[in-house]
């Protein structure tokens, strides 16, 4: 098969979308398929793109100097326009995979598929505008909501296959379709087993004093959806005052949270900035607890990818969420879930984890085996490839 992946973010950019698309590209290419990736030029300076099995085409995009809504829109729209032009040099393809968010880029994926006379797979990681409504980012009658809803509806109806990352999202998207509901497929996120080949960086570990007391870490985007004020609440109220809280990453809320931590004199909280992905293994191996949160209890169909990494490496999880994500943590038997609507319970659960830590940590090997067996990204990508082949076969018969 000739597969074209259309994505504004791509590895080694530190983003869930980039890791998901890269895992697909790696497996597709390893299985003998011809893989081309069209991605934003903003990714170009984020790491080494040498020795890739896939062909990578960089499409010009206006960089976000500041992560404002306006700059994000300009960045998305610039890539949306230029990626169509870039696709003209990509050669023939059988299928185009375009991913959302950002939703503003989606229509370009549809247009590229039309130009290539290829099947279109619409990969949905967050359902827009639903996720923005769940976070109260804007109202149902707002201009933004209407635009995003129109884009999503167009893509659902014009894609040959719609894939999404959780059972709850599958149900929700099917409800939005009046026909062809069977084209919505579950293609989950999962655990990238290659992380287990990483080596522990002892110098990095010393720099953050992982061996000096109990350490709770957060790794990922520090944005609106994560609701990380809850970390500050725990740091302020826990009875275990010697616990260190290390937050690795950046995002729209980082400066605000850092200011609040400073104002509250939370000396046990440290914002560590963005770190290379190869350090994640060291962090999760040396830390005692991974803190993962979502802002709203309404986000029941959202599953943060960092859950798989933490449980797959063997780091216990404290998850602030409801729904599909909790199912995975409960299944691992190596973590606790607290509703975002029950902030009063969060500190109690955190303290309970530390008080009973040896019992939780005893489930480490069980959790690692479960995640590797049931949520392997390689297996997920292989299954996805089978679904794409079936789609093409159906097209050839019709």
N, C-alpha and C positions, 0 to 999 in steps of 0.2 A: 504493500500500500504506500501511497504518497500522501503524507500527513502534514498539513500546515497548521501550526499552533500560533494563534494571534493573541498576544498578551502584553499589556503595558509594562508589567514587572516580570523579571526573569532572573534566575540564579546567576551570580552569587549575591544579588540584592537580598537583603534580609527581610523577607515578607512571605506570608503564608501562600499567597498566589504564586510567587516565584518558585517555592519548593514543590508545590503541587504540580505545576507545569513541567518542571525539570524532571520530576520522578516519572511522569508520563513519557517525556521525550527519551529518557534513558532506556526505559523498557521497550518502547516502540522501536528504537534504533537497534537495541541489542537483539531484537527478534527479526531483524532484517528489513525493517521498513525504512523508507526514505523520509526523513523528518526535517522540516524547515521551520524555524521559529522567527516570527516577526515581532520585535520588541522595541521599546522606547530607547532612544539614544541615551537617556538619563541613566540607564543601567551600565553603560559602557565603562565608567570609571570606578565601578564597585568591586572589581576583582579580575581574575585571570580567565579569559574565555578561550584559551588555547586548548588544543587536543580534545575538542568536543566532537562527539559522533554526529550530532545534529548540525545542520547549517543554520547559522544565526545571521539575520539581517536586521541591522539597526535603523530604525525610522526616526527622523528628527522630531524632537518635541521640546517645547519651551519648559525649561526647568522651573521647579518650585523653589524660589529663594526663601519664601516663607510659606508655612502650611496653612494658608487661609483658604476659605471656600472659593474665592475668586481665582486665586492662583491655581488651585486644584482643578477648577473647571477649565481654565486656559490650557493647562498642561494636558488634560484629558482630550480636549477638543483638538489640540494641535497634533497629538498622536493619532487620533481618529482619522484626521484628514490625510496626514502624510503616510500612514500605514497602508492606505489603499494604493497610493502611488508606488510605495515600496513593493507591494505585492506583485506589481507588473513584472518585476525582475526575479520573482520566486519560481517561475516555471510552472508546469502543470501539477495539479494535486487532485486527489480523489475525495478528500474530506478536509474541512476547515473546522478547527476547534477554537472558539472564541470564548472568553471567560469574563464573568461579572461578579463583583464590582471591579472597576468603575462602570456603571451602566451607560455612561455617555460614549463609551468606546464600542458598545455592542453592535450598533447599526453598521459600523465599518466591517465587522466580521461577516455580517450578512451580505454586504455588498461585495466583499472579496470572494465569498463563496459563489455568488451569482456570476462574477467575472470569470471565475475558474470553472464554472459549471460543475461545482463540487457539492457534496452533501455538507450540511451545516450542523455541527454539534454545539449547542449553547450550554456552557458549563457555568452553573450558578452556585457561588459560594455563600453569598448573602442575598436574600430576596429584597430587592428594592421596589417600591419605597417602604415596604413593610418594616424593615429593620430600623429605618430612620424614624418611623412612627412609634415603634416600640421604645426608642430612646428619647422620644419627645423632641426630636430635632426640628421638626416642623409639623404643621397641622394637615389634616386630610384634605382641606379645601385650598391649600396653598398652591402656588404656581409650581414649585419644585415637585410636590407630590404628584400633581397631574402630569407633568412632563415625564417623570421617572416611571409612573404607572403606564403611560402610553408606550414608552420604549420597551418596557418589560412585556407588555401584552403583545406588541408587534413581534418580539423575538420568540416568545413562547409559541405563537401561532405559525411563524415562518421557519422555525428551526425544524430539521428532520429528526433530531433527537435532543432532548433536554436532560442534562445530568445535574445532580445536586448531591450535597455532602451529608445529609442526615435523613432518617426516615420521616421526621416531622416536616422537613422541607419538601420531600416528595409528595406527601399528602397535601400540603398547602398549594404547591404548584398545580397539582392535578385538579384541585378545586377551582382554579382560575381558568381551566380549559373546558370548553363546552364539548369538544370532540378530540379524538386522538390522544386520550389520556395515557394510553399505553406507551407513548413515546417518552414519557418521563421516567428516567432510570436513576437508581441509587448508585452513585460512584463515590464512596466515602473518602474522607481524608484518612490518614493512617500513620503508621510508624515507619520512618526511614531507617532500615536496619544498618545502613552504612555508618550511622553514627557510632555503632558499637565497635567499629574498627579504629576509632579515634584513640589517641593516647592522652593520658592525664598530664596536663601541663603543671608540673610541680611549682614552677615559679609563679605562674598565674594564681595558683591555689594559695601560695604564701602571701601574695600581694593583697588578697582579700580575706586572709586569715580564716579560711574555711575550717581549719583544724582547731580553732580557738573558740570553742563554745557552739551553741545551737545557732544555725543560720537558716533563715527563711528567704527564698529567692523568688523573684518574678522575672521572667524573660519574655520580651515581646514588645508589641506596640503599646505605648502609653497614651492611649487616645480616649475618646469619649465613650466608646462602647465598653471599655474595660472596667469602668467604675472603680478605679484604684484608690479613691479616697478611703475605701474600706481597709486598705493596708495601713494607712495612717491611724485609723480608729483602733485597729488591733495593737499597733505599736505603742499607742498612748495608754491603752487600758489593760494590757496583759499583765498578769502578776509576775510573769517571767521577764524581768527587766533587763536581763543579760542577753536576750535574744537579739541577733543582728538581722536587719531587713535590708536586703540588697536588691535594687531594681535595675535590671539591665535592659536598655532600649531607649527609644525616644518616641516622640509623638506630640500631638496637639496639646495634651494636658501636662506634659512633663514640667514645664516651667511653673505652671500654676501649683502643681503638687509639691514641687521642690520649695516654693515660697511658703506654702502652708506648713510643711514640715519644719522649716526654719523658724517660722513664727511660733510654732508650738514647742520649739526646743526639743525636737525628736532626734536626739543625737544617735539613736540606734537605727536610724533610717539613712541609707546612702543611695544616691542616684549615680549609677556607674556608667551611663552612656551606652552607645552601641558597641557590641563586641563581635569579633569574627565568629561565624557559625561553628567553626571547629573547636571553640571554647565551651560550647554548650554541654558537651559530654563531661568536661571537667567540673562545670558548675553543678550539674545534676547529680554527679557521682559524689561530690564533696559536701553538697548542701544536705540538710536534714529534712527540708520541707519545701515543696513548690507551691506557691500561692497563685491561683488562677481564678479570675473573676470576670463576670459580665455585669453590666450596669443595671439591667432590668430583668425581673422575673418573667416578663413577657417574652423574652428571647429563648423560649423553650426548645426551639429547633436548632439553636446554634451550638456547635461543638468546637471549642478552641483547639487548634492542632497541637498546642503545647501539652495538652493532656496526654496524648500518645507518647510524646518524647519523654516526659517525666516518668510515666508508669513503665514505659519500655526499658528505660535505663535502670529503674528501680528506686526512684525518688518518690516518697509519699506525697500525696496531693491534698490540699485544702481548696475545694472548689466552691466559689460563690456563684451559684446558678441553679436553675431548675430544668427538668426535661431530659432531652437526649444525652447531654453531656454527663449528667448524674448517673445515667444507666451504665456508662463505661467505668466511672470511678467506683460505683457500688460493685460492679462485676469483678473488678481487680482486687477488692477487699483490702486495698492499701490507701484508703483516703476517706475523707468526710465531705459531705455536701451541705451547704447552708444556703437558704433562699436569700436573694438580694433584698427581699422585703422583711427579712428577720435579722436586722443588724444587731439587735440585742443579744442574739444567740451566738453571733460570730466569735466574740472574744471567749465565751465559755467553751466553744468547740476547739478553738485554738489552744487554750490552756489544757483541755482534756487530751489533745493529741500529744503534747509534750509530757504530760503526766503518765501517759500510757504508751510512750513511743516504742518501747521494745516490742510490744505486742503487734503494733502496726508494721514495724520494720520486718517482723518475722515473715510477713507475706511477700517479701521482696521477690523471691525466685518465682513464686506462683504468678505474680503480676507480670514479670518480664516474659515468662513463657506464654501467658495468655495473650498479651499484646502482640508478640511476635507471631503467634499462630493465627490469631483472628483478625488482626488489623495491619498486616504487612502491606506497605505501599507497593511493593513489587507484585504481590498477588492481586491487589486491587487494580493496578495498571494492566496486568495480563488479562483480567476479566473485562476490563474496559476495551481492550483491543478486540476481544471476541465480539463484544457488542457492536463495535464499529464495523467489523467484517460482516456481521449479520445485516447491518443497515445497508452496506454496499451491495450485498447479495440480493436483498429485497429490491433495491433500485434497479439492478440489472435484469431482474425478472419482470419488472413492471413496464 
